[in-house]
Amino acid sequence: MLFLLLTRCLAAESQEAILITGGSVSGAETFQPFSSSELLLSTCSVAPLPKVNYDHVTLTMADGAILSCGGTFNYCLQLPSDLNSWTYHSSLPSSFTYSNIISSVLPSGAYLMGRNTGAFLATGSNNWQAFHIPADHDARSACSVPVTSTSFLLIGGFWEQGDFVDEYESLTGEWTRWPAMPEKRENMACARLGSVVLISGGYNRALNTNDGATVILDIETKRWGRGGDMTWERMDHSVSVLGSGRVLAYGGGYYGDDGVEEWNMDSETWSPIEEKLDIPRSSFGSSVVSVIC
């Protein structure tokens, strides 16, 4: 009996996974958006979104709440711990541009950023507040990543803002401009790993092409370096850092992709792994979550 109880307890332990929601493939006449959701690194099942959505964000709040916001919705949905259904959570501010947005989550709450507007949701709240981003920083094609428990970086952006880097300090409400990226980039993905930030893939405006380059920002010195290229020219993809320290890049591209690759910090290179998405997709929402099934 004791053995059976221990077995059941072990079986009920949570596991880390990457939640992926919605997205799209291709464009013009062949454009196809999705409502499906899936979990990478887990066999658990997860409910699809109530309807198709893309260019949105999916995030995990500091209290564990899982939200999916924006895109074709002007509101946020919440996924319960049993992963069985999405329910209405909150409305975004009427002044907020809710398509093609990015997010950063701090212990104090979540920040959403779009064209030239932002929104803030305090942890445990369902009331979004207006939040101001730098007037000259169009965040539509940017990425964002926390660098301390109270601050985050807004990296890259649309057109001429593609090499901008701004830090927001939530304790003071002030923005500070950092040294620019080596080149202007749009629709890339970024992630923090220890004392560095990885910025991978995206559209390189100087070359007028997508590329799989990886640039590395040292948070302490604010200096830029380069790592190995991704296995292909990803854009509109995602990169996630797991609690174990693994860094995975997945999805993206005009026609969508189901491939996954992993970053090796020692060699500063990317390599493909056997894991695959259920379907090729781009412009989706994603977040690291803890699941039990």
Wavefront OBJ file of the C-alpha trace (Angstrom):
o trace
v 0.000 0.000 0.000
v 2.823 2.409 0.881
v 4.506 1.646 -2.445
v 1.298 2.429 -4.316
v 0.881 5.735 -2.480
v 4.461 6.750 -3.239
v 3.998 5.807 -6.889
v 0.854 7.944 -7.137
v 2.597 10.901 -5.481
v 5.539 10.675 -7.859
v 3.189 10.379 -10.815
v 1.397 13.557 -9.683
v 4.551 15.688 -9.541
v 4.533 18.714 -11.807
v 6.759 18.898 -14.849
v 8.065 21.841 -16.807
v 6.737 22.298 -20.311
v 6.354 24.993 -22.966
v 2.782 26.045 -23.717
v 2.220 27.135 -27.339
v -1.028 28.782 -28.448
v -2.494 29.768 -31.803
v -0.303 31.248 -34.512
v -0.467 31.114 -38.295
v 1.248 29.966 -41.467
v 1.900 31.671 -44.811
v 0.062 34.767 -45.987
v -2.191 36.394 -48.605
v -4.453 33.783 -50.248
v -2.923 30.876 -48.326
v -2.950 32.490 -44.873
v -4.121 30.091 -42.167
v -4.508 31.046 -38.480
v -4.861 28.500 -35.657
v -6.793 28.112 -32.429
v -4.954 24.955 -31.356
v -2.718 24.767 -28.295
v 0.018 22.274 -27.498
v 2.662 21.475 -24.903
v 6.274 20.973 -25.897
v 8.190 18.542 -23.618
v 4.974 17.104 -22.154
v 2.344 14.528 -23.083
v -0.387 16.428 -21.216
v -3.346 17.632 -23.269
v -4.322 21.310 -23.302
v -7.467 23.111 -24.437
v -7.426 25.081 -27.709
v -8.177 28.791 -27.718
v -11.912 29.560 -28.161
v -11.155 30.901 -31.656
v -8.165 31.502 -33.920
v -5.549 34.002 -32.778
v -2.066 35.113 -33.862
v 0.404 37.948 -33.142
v -0.628 37.620 -29.499
v 1.253 36.816 -26.276
v 0.869 33.949 -23.834
v 2.497 34.437 -20.454
v 2.787 33.002 -16.950
v 2.343 35.507 -14.128
v 4.446 35.405 -10.950
v 1.527 33.804 -9.082
v 1.266 31.026 -11.683
v -1.729 32.411 -13.587
v -1.514 31.558 -17.306
v -2.870 34.248 -19.642
v -3.167 34.703 -23.400
v -3.698 38.308 -24.522
v -4.097 40.480 -27.587
v -3.598 39.510 -31.206
v -7.060 39.493 -32.737
v -8.519 39.788 -29.200
v -8.764 43.048 -27.212
v -8.869 41.021 -24.008
v -7.069 38.265 -22.106
v -8.032 34.648 -21.510
v -6.925 32.507 -18.576
v -6.044 28.815 -18.533
v -6.668 26.966 -15.228
v -4.196 24.515 -13.730
v -6.129 21.538 -15.157
v -5.551 22.986 -18.685
v -9.108 22.040 -19.694
v -10.588 25.360 -20.861
v -9.832 29.025 -21.499
v -12.044 31.595 -19.771
v -12.325 35.374 -19.959
v -9.892 37.153 -17.626
v -9.724 40.883 -18.413
v -10.049 43.606 -21.060
v -7.045 45.488 -22.385
v -7.083 49.324 -22.217
v -9.074 50.881 -25.071
v -6.040 52.954 -26.091
v -3.782 49.890 -26.381
v -2.774 48.468 -29.776
v -3.347 44.791 -29.107
v -2.023 43.195 -32.319
v 1.620 42.197 -32.830
v 2.542 42.795 -29.201
v 5.294 41.586 -26.866
v 5.450 41.050 -23.110
v 7.714 40.977 -20.072
v 6.748 39.503 -16.705
v 8.226 40.732 -13.425
v 7.255 39.648 -9.887
v 5.178 42.845 -9.643
v 3.184 42.145 -12.797
v 3.069 41.841 -16.593
v 3.901 44.508 -19.167
v 2.527 44.443 -22.713
v 4.014 46.640 -25.449
v 2.820 47.378 -28.964
v 3.089 50.081 -31.622
v 3.624 53.057 -29.296
v 1.443 51.976 -26.405
v 1.688 49.716 -23.393
v -0.391 48.108 -20.652
v 0.435 46.862 -17.142
v -1.309 44.201 -15.052
v -0.349 43.869 -11.384
v 0.116 40.306 -10.155
v -3.195 38.986 -8.840
v -5.235 41.722 -10.534
v -7.592 41.672 -13.527
v -7.422 45.418 -14.155
v -5.011 46.545 -16.886
v -3.551 50.050 -16.643
v -2.087 52.238 -19.387
v 1.716 52.087 -19.530
v 3.947 54.404 -21.552
v 6.854 53.206 -23.667
v 9.476 55.576 -25.163
v 7.804 57.826 -27.742
v 10.435 57.022 -30.374
v 10.440 53.236 -29.867
v 7.894 51.335 -31.960
v 7.701 47.936 -30.240
v 5.667 46.060 -32.865
v 8.577 43.914 -34.068
v 10.675 43.990 -30.893
v 11.371 41.451 -28.168
v 11.535 41.946 -24.414
v 13.235 40.182 -21.528
v 13.581 40.798 -17.757
v 17.120 41.638 -16.613
v 16.476 42.111 -12.856
v 13.521 41.450 -10.570
v 12.336 45.021 -11.178
v 13.433 45.841 -14.735
v 13.299 44.585 -18.319
v 14.759 45.400 -21.727
v 12.802 46.385 -24.834
v 15.045 45.269 -27.721
v 14.772 46.128 -31.406
v 11.571 47.235 -33.072
v 9.935 48.374 -36.256
v 11.882 49.968 -39.129
v 14.337 52.633 -37.869
v 13.952 51.507 -34.254
v 15.299 48.046 -35.078
v 18.568 48.525 -33.164
v 17.133 50.357 -30.137
v 17.588 48.917 -26.634
v 15.715 50.512 -23.720
v 15.594 49.425 -20.076
v 12.505 50.057 -17.970
v 12.994 50.272 -14.190
v 9.637 49.627 -12.535
v 10.683 51.118 -9.185
v 11.205 54.559 -10.705
v 9.068 54.336 -13.838
v 12.021 55.537 -15.923
v 13.408 54.348 -19.264
v 17.169 54.309 -19.979
v 18.659 53.815 -23.461
v 21.443 51.231 -23.766
v 24.057 50.876 -26.539
v 22.401 49.950 -29.837
v 22.414 46.460 -31.341
v 25.026 45.788 -34.065
v 22.295 45.961 -36.738
v 18.582 46.679 -37.018
v 16.428 43.586 -36.416
v 12.719 42.842 -36.448
v 10.623 39.825 -35.400
v 13.491 38.156 -33.547
v 13.318 36.316 -30.210
v 15.292 37.033 -27.067
v 15.932 35.285 -23.768
v 18.066 35.857 -20.695
v 20.545 33.188 -19.680
v 22.502 34.146 -16.574
v 24.377 37.387 -17.187
v 23.702 37.536 -20.930
v 20.758 38.079 -23.255
v 20.490 36.074 -26.482
v 18.817 37.715 -29.482
v 18.252 35.218 -32.277
v 16.942 35.215 -35.826
v 14.573 37.773 -37.291
v 14.611 40.134 -40.248
v 17.936 41.888 -40.818
v 17.093 45.262 -42.334
v 20.685 46.002 -43.383
v 20.773 42.828 -45.490
v 17.062 42.993 -46.423
v 16.643 39.331 -45.550
v 15.785 36.977 -42.718
v 18.809 35.425 -41.076
v 19.557 33.065 -38.218
v 22.266 35.151 -36.582
v 22.607 35.205 -32.793
v 23.847 38.328 -31.026
v 24.748 38.266 -27.348
v 24.398 41.175 -24.930
v 26.456 41.150 -21.729
v 24.168 42.685 -19.127
v 26.997 43.824 -16.842
v 29.188 45.545 -19.455
v 26.409 46.328 -21.970
v 28.697 45.079 -24.720
v 27.619 43.083 -27.757
v 29.102 39.871 -29.123
v 28.119 37.155 -31.598
v 27.277 33.493 -31.219
v 26.666 30.742 -33.742
v 23.873 31.022 -36.280
v 20.604 29.163 -35.819
v 20.085 26.055 -37.955
v 17.923 28.124 -40.321
v 16.658 31.683 -40.771
v 13.896 31.801 -38.163
v 11.613 34.799 -37.613
v 8.342 35.181 -35.674
v 9.592 32.253 -33.561
v 10.077 31.877 -29.812
v 12.951 31.069 -27.464
v 12.350 29.706 -23.952
v 14.689 29.197 -21.002
v 13.728 26.271 -18.771
v 14.399 26.026 -15.065
v 17.049 23.416 -15.848
v 18.958 26.005 -17.871
v 18.083 24.536 -21.269
v 17.403 27.105 -23.996
v 15.096 26.025 -26.821
v 14.097 27.857 -30.017
v 11.059 26.667 -31.965
v 8.594 27.498 -34.716
v 8.657 30.590 -36.905
v 9.129 31.401 -40.563
v 6.699 32.635 -43.211
v 5.290 29.163 -43.804
v 5.620 28.011 -40.198
v 8.005 25.408 -38.792
v 7.726 22.479 -36.396
v 11.452 22.189 -35.655
v 13.164 22.751 -32.288
v 16.806 23.598 -31.662
v 18.851 23.950 -28.473
v 21.513 26.471 -27.466
v 24.836 25.236 -26.099
v 26.244 27.959 -23.855
v 29.753 26.498 -23.789
v 30.201 26.405 -27.560
v 27.700 29.225 -28.211
v 26.034 27.218 -30.980
v 22.545 25.944 -31.874
v 21.785 22.300 -32.687
v 18.506 20.620 -33.754
v 16.888 18.161 -31.325
v 14.340 15.402 -31.853
v 11.422 17.276 -30.269
v 8.878 18.667 -32.738
v 5.799 20.870 -32.538
v 2.519 19.109 -33.335
v 2.058 21.393 -36.352
v 4.247 23.983 -38.107
v 3.328 27.448 -36.856
v 4.538 31.049 -36.670
v 3.446 34.241 -34.844
v 2.156 32.211 -31.870
v 2.080 32.778 -28.121
v 4.247 30.724 -25.778
v 5.289 30.456 -22.150
v 7.065 28.053 -19.803
v 4.518 26.428 -17.472
v 4.334 23.702 -14.810
v 1.841 20.939 -15.598
v 0.483 17.785 -13.955
v -1.215 15.031 -15.922
l 1 2 3 4 5 6 7 8 9 10 11 12 13 14 15 16 17 18 19 20 21 22 23 24 25 26 27 28 29 30 31 32 33 34 35 36 37 38 39 40 41 42 43 44 45 46 47 48 49 50 51 52 53 54 55 56 57 58 59 60 61 62 63 64 65 66 67 68 69 70 71 72 73 74 75 76 77 78 79 80 81 82 83 84 85 86 87 88 89 90 91 92 93 94 95 96 97 98 99 100 101 102 103 104 105 106 107 108 109 110 111 112 113 114 115 116 117 118 119 120 121 122 123 124 125 126 127 128 129 130 131 132 133 134 135 136 137 138 139 140 141 142 143 144 145 146 147 148 149 150 151 152 153 154 155 156 157 158 159 160 161 162 163 164 165 166 167 168 169 170 171 172 173 174 175 176 177 178 179 180 181 182 183 184 185 186 187 188 189 190 191 192 193 194 195 196 197 198 199 200 201 202 203 204 205 206 207 208 209 210 211 212 213 214 215 216 217 218 219 220 221 222 223 224 225 226 227 228 229 230 231 232 233 234 235 236 237 238 239 240 241 242 243 244 245 246 247 248 249 250 251 252 253 254 255 256 257 258 259 260 261 262 263 264 265 266 267 268 269 270 271 272 273 274 275 276 277 278 279 280 281 282 283 284 285 286 287 288 289 290 291 292 293
